[in-house]
């Protein structure tokens, strides 16, 4: 059974850091493009960062460039999102996504709240 499980969310003050993890079971990230999305209340889900299948190019949303870093461990089948210099506008539910030519999977999400 294909499953993605996120962890690492929480409450952090502005300027702080968090690292999100997304562990895969039932498949290997090496065959998928892996991404982090987020959705704030009342807003659409948006792409935050992605590692593309094949050439492993990395993409970031303009709003998180130079603050967030996506990485993955194929040995652990885990994708990470290191988030630094967090801002209140980063508050959202963060979702892990894995997509191949024939399938797509989502995690259940992990809440990130940036507040004093």
C-alpha positions in Angstrom: 0.0 0.0 0.0 1.4 3.4 -1.0 1.6 5.8 1.8 3.2 9.1 2.7 3.5 10.2 6.3 4.5 13.8 7.2 6.0 14.9 10.5 7.8 17.8 12.0 5.2 20.6 12.0 4.4 22.7 15.0 4.3 26.2 16.5 7.3 28.4 16.0 8.0 32.1 16.5 8.8 34.3 13.5 12.4 33.9 12.4 12.5 30.4 13.7 13.1 27.1 11.9 11.4 23.8 11.4 12.2 20.7 9.4 9.4 18.6 7.9 9.9 15.0 7.0 7.9 12.8 4.6 8.4 9.1 4.8 7.3 6.9 2.0 6.1 3.3 2.3 5.0 1.0 -0.5 7.1 2.7 -3.1 10.5 4.4 -3.7 10.9 8.1 -4.1 13.6 7.3 -6.7 10.8 6.6 -9.2 8.8 9.8 -8.4 9.0 13.5 -8.4 8.5 14.6 -4.8 7.1 17.9 -3.7 5.9 19.9 -0.7 2.7 21.9 -1.0 0.9 24.1 1.5 -2.6 25.4 2.0 -3.6 28.2 4.3 -7.2 28.7 5.4 -9.2 30.3 2.7 -6.5 29.9 0.1 -5.7 27.4 -2.7 -3.1 24.8 -2.3 0.3 26.0 -3.6 3.5 24.4 -4.6 6.3 25.2 -2.2 9.2 23.1 -3.4 9.9 20.1 -5.7 12.6 17.7 -6.7 11.9 16.5 -10.2 12.2 12.8 -11.3 15.0 12.0 -13.6 17.3 15.1 -13.6 16.6 15.9 -10.0 16.1 19.6 -10.7 14.8 21.5 -7.7 12.2 24.2 -7.9 10.9 26.7 -5.3 8.1 29.1 -5.0 9.4 32.7 -5.1 8.0 33.3 -1.6 10.3 30.7 0.0 13.5 30.9 -2.1 16.6 31.4 0.0 14.7 30.4 3.1 13.5 26.8 2.5 15.5 23.8 1.3 14.1 20.6 -0.1 16.1 17.4 0.0 15.6 13.7 0.1 17.3 10.5 1.2 16.7 7.7 -1.2 18.2 5.3 1.2 15.5 6.2 3.8 12.8 7.0 1.2 12.2 10.3 3.0 11.8 13.8 1.7 12.7 16.8 3.9 11.8 20.5 3.9 14.1 22.6 6.0 12.4 25.9 6.7 14.4 28.8 8.0 13.5 32.5 8.8 9.9 31.5 9.1 7.2 34.2 8.7 3.6 34.4 9.8 2.6 34.1 6.2 4.2 30.6 6.1 1.4 29.4 8.4 -0.4 26.6 6.6 -1.0 22.9 6.4 1.9 21.4 4.6 1.5 18.3 2.4 3.9 15.9 0.8 3.3 14.8 -2.7 4.8 12.1 -4.9 3.9 11.7 -8.6 5.0 9.4 -11.4 3.8 9.0 -14.9 1.0 6.7 -13.7 0.2 7.6 -10.1 0.1 10.3 -7.5 0.0 10.2 -3.7 -0.6 12.7 -1.0 0.2 12.7 2.7 -2.3 13.6 5.4 -0.5 17.0 6.1 1.3 18.5 9.0 0.4 21.9 10.5 2.9 24.7 10.6 2.0 27.8 12.6 4.3 30.8 12.8 3.2 33.2 15.6 4.5 35.1 18.5 
